[in-house]
Amino acid sequence: MKSLEPLSDTLEPEAGELAAALRQLFESLGVGVRRYAARRSRDAGAVSRYLNGTRVPTWEFVADLLGDVAEIRGAVTPAAVELLRRLHQSALAASGTPQHQLQLLELQLADADRAARRSAMRERALEDALLDAQHRIADVELQLRQITAAPSNAESDGAVWGHRDEFASLRQERDQLKDQVEDLRAELKDAHLRRVAAEQRCGELEREIDSADKSSGPDIEVQHAELPPATESFTNAAKKDSGIIRPAGLNSKYTFENFAVSSSNRFTYGATIRAAELTWKNSNPLCLLGAAGKGKTHLLHAIGNYHHTLYPKSRIFYTSMGDLVREVRGQRGPTPARKSWWWTDADLLLIDDFERLQWGPQGELIDLFRQARDASAQIVFASPYMPKEEPDLSLEAISFLQEGLTLGMERPDREQLVSIIKRALRQEVGDARFSAEAVEFMADASTSMRELEGAIARVIAYSKIHETPVNTTTAQKALRSFHSMTKEVTGENVIRCVADHFGVTVEDLRARNRSRALVGARHIAMYLCRTLTDHSVPTIAALLGSKDLIAVLHADKKTQHLMRDRRSVYHQIEEITNRLLGSGDDFTSP
């Protein structure tokens, strides 16, 4: 791993402090800049500039880096996060550029919104506590009146003293409750004033952002990772194809476009598309199951061809497990040839006939697959049998497959759907923040990979912006527009509806105009095309007048993040979705 260059002495102090803190985090990952950039689908040059202090990163980059460090080193302390937040905002403020000033305003708005929500929650909690205390005072007063009204001549001396003790205790409790009520009223007033101040601050910042939007120049160009050039170190069977090294045997005639999609394989078809795009975190490794003639091999080739279209410089390796076993057996030991094997370099591994793993050194092969996956390679296997049906398959191999996603060439059963949803929710909201009933509801609402992804993204976004756990009510509210679907949505419908919502023309969305407002609308159109239609990334890019396929994936990911962080974005997408799916104006005709 190449070490980072020393920080320049000419950096602004704020930029230098932020870069030093980021470098300290980054070096704990133990990877190089290029490898980390590929892992996070970022431009290696941009990552290098962030770490050298010559460019102020987005907070999204900082948050991703914190998350990656937490996975390896354990949870990052809140104090460390707050320190980085302060350093980041100081660097943005010191930069002085309009774009960085706008970023700073947006971060300040997010902080003010959090403060307003916390104050509102505190206000509600104090109101409930105040009401409880007042009710308890009323109960105590009633008991005191009952004791005072009770005749004393019919009671023994012991009973009289008992009533006196009870009377004194109740009076003491009443006095304490009255003091508590006064304290609660003072706290409630303070919480109310804090909420009002935070709401006012939000309004001021929104107006400043609107003003900055109108006066800002072109938006920042979409950044995406460009994978390093392929090398000739895969296998002797590799050959050059149009200047890009591709493995022998990958048939360009097998594509997603000419794959026969039906209700029985639609879900698996969608999962393979996401694997090719490197956008589905829960599918590594992805194992395709099905008898001969079901289309497993066709999909393997389609993944490779589609991935090659999206990432022309990506390194793809396709082979059968039998050939791989023979190669491993023929190159035992730390030979020079072994150092050039594909698993240390490949970006996409496509392995047919996985069941033949039992013929070879299973432990060694699984270790190699793990190394490839840990280096950010997407792995896809194809097999005619379920792993547990292979008596000679090792527990280690079965365990490795279970870490990813195993799908048959038929619609996944309920257990598989539930497992996929649970894993996604566990990563995003944590084990304690979702219910089994909500998972069951989401499984019922999804008939394809596209719908499942859309459902998970919407439910998570709804949960985060409303600060509620993922329960059945949350899921129902988040997915209510999908349940009222009455129309078939096309990309043209989406583009017309988005253009109408933002008060622009379809031509504006398809133009090269990089104004911030148009870029935001274009991103939402790309996201909705991905969510509501079956269009491929190249088709979506063409619909929006673009040749940059990675920009579509970037827009999808960015919009999902914005939905979780900004209530306004979530509601905009909800309103457009309702109109497209039949709850509003008709956009099905030109």
C-alpha positions, 0 to 999 in steps of 0.5 A, a space after each residue: 500500500 502506497 503511503 500518503 504524501 505529506 500535507 502541504 505547508 501552504 494549506 489553510 489551517 482549517 483544511 489541514 486539520 480536517 485532512 490530518 484527522 481524515 488521514 488518521 482514520 484512513 490509515 487505520 483501514 490498511 488499504 491504498 487510495 485506489 483500492 478504497 476509491 474502488 470499494 466506495 465507487 469514488 474517483 481515486 483522484 478526488 479521494 486523494 485530494 480529500 486526504 491531502 487537504 486540497 479539496 474539502 470533502 462532502 460530509 457523505 464521504 466523511 460519514 462513509 469513512 467513519 462507518 468503514 473504520 467502525 466496521 474494522 476498529 469498533 464503534 467510533 465515539 460520539 465525541 470523535 464524530 462531533 469533532 470531525 463535524 466541527 472540523 468539516 464545517 470549519 473547513 467549508 466556512 474557510 473555503 469561501 467558495 459558493 459551493 462550499 458555502 451552500 454545503 455549509 448552509 445545508 449542514 447547518 440546516 440539518 443541525 437546526 432541523 435535528 435540534 427542532 425535532 429533539 426539542 419537539 420530542 422533549 416538549 411532548 415528553 414534558 407535556 405528558 409528564 406534567 399531565 401525569 403529575 397533575 392527575 396524581 395530584 388530583 388523586 391525592 387530593 381526593 384521598 385527603 378529602 376522604 380521610 378528612 371526611 371519615 368519622 373518627 369516633 368509630 375508630 380505634 386509637 390505632 386506626 386513628 394514628 394510622 389515618 394520621 400517618 397516611 394523611 401526613 404521607 399523602 400531604 407530603 406527596 402532594 407538596 412534592 408533586 406540586 414542586 415537580 409540576 412547577 419544575 416541569 412547567 419551567 422545563 416545558 417553557 424552555 423546551 418550547 422556546 428552544 423549538 421555536 428558535 430552532 424552527 425560526 433558524 430552519 426558516 432563515 437557513 432555508 431562505 439563505 439556501 434558496 438565495 444561494 441556489 439562485 445565485 450559484 453557478 453550475 452544479 458540481 459534476 457527478 463523480 464516479 469511480 473509474 476502475 484501474 486498467 485491466 492487466 494480463 494476469 488473469 489466466 492464459 485463456 484471457 484475450 483482448 477485446 476492443 482494447 479491454 481484457 476479457 476472459 475467454 468464453 464470455 458470450 456477448 450474445 447472452 444479454 439481459 435484453 434477450 433473456 426470457 423473463 417470466 413471473 417465475 424468474 423475475 426476482 432472480 433476474 432483478 438480483 443479477 442486474 443489481 449484482 452486475 451494477 455492484 449496487 446490491 450489498 446483500 448479494 455477495 456472493 450471489 448463487 443462482 440455482 436451477 436445473 439445466 435449461 433454466 437460464 443460469 449460464 445465460 444470466 452469468 454471461 449477461 452479468 458479465 456483458 452488462 457489467 462490461 458496458 457499465 464499467 469498460 475498464 473493469 476486470 471480469 473473470 468467467 470460468 467453470 468450477 471444474 476448470 478452476 479446480 484443475 488450475 488450483 491443483 496444478 499450481 500448488 505452492 507459492 509459485 510465481 504463477 500463483 502470484 498472478 492469479 485473478 482473485 487478487 485483481 478481478 472486479 467481477 467473478 462469474 463461476 459456473 457449475 459451483 457444485 464441482 467445488 467438491 472435486 478440489 481443495 475446498 478450504 483453499 478455494 473458499 479462502 481465495 474467494 473470501 480474499 477476492 470478496 474482501 478486495 471488493 470483487 462481486 462473486 456470482 456462482 451458478 449451480 443446479 443444486 442447493 448447497 445443503 443437498 450436496 453431501 460432499 460440500 464442506 460446512 465452510 463452503 455452505 457457510 460462505 454461500 449463506 453470507 450472501 444471497 442464494 436464489 433459485 430460477 423461480 420466485 423466492 420463497 417467503 423465507 428467502 424474502 424475509 431473510 433479505 429484508 431483515 439483513 437490509 434493515 439490520 444494516 440500516 436501522 439496527 436489530 432493535 428498530 424493526 418488528 417481525 410483523 413489518 418484515 412480513 408486511 414488506 415481504 407481501 408487498 414485493 413481487 420482484 427485486 425492483 419492488 423489494 429494493 424500492 420498498 426497503 428504501 422507502 420504509 427506511 427513509 420514512 423511519 429515519 425522517 420521522 424517527 420511528 421504528 420500522 413497525 407495521 404502521 410505518 411500513 404501511 404508511 411508507 408503502 401506501 402509494 404502491 398498494 394503490 397502483 393503477 397504472 403501468 409506469 414507463 420512463 417517459 411517464 416519469 420524466 413528464 411527471 417530474 418535469 411538471 412537478 418542478 415546473 420545467 420542460 422535458 427538454 430541460 431535464 434532457 439538456 446539459 444544463 448543470 444548474 442545481 435545481 435541474 440536477 436535483 430534478 434529473 436525479 429524482 427522475 433517474 431514481 424513479 425510473 430505477 424504482 418504478 420501471 424495468 428499464 436498464 441503466 443504459 435505457 434510463 441514461 438515454 431517456 435523460 439524454 446522457 451517455 454516462 451510465 454511472 451517473 444513473 447509479 450515482 443519482 439512485 444512491 444519492 437520492 436514496 440518501 437524501 430521502 433519509 436525510 431531508 423530509 422535503 425530498 421524501 415528500 417530493 418523491 412521494 407526491 410524484 409517485 402518487 401521481 404516477 401510480 394513479 393517485 393524482 393527475 394522468 401522465 400516461 399519455 403525451 
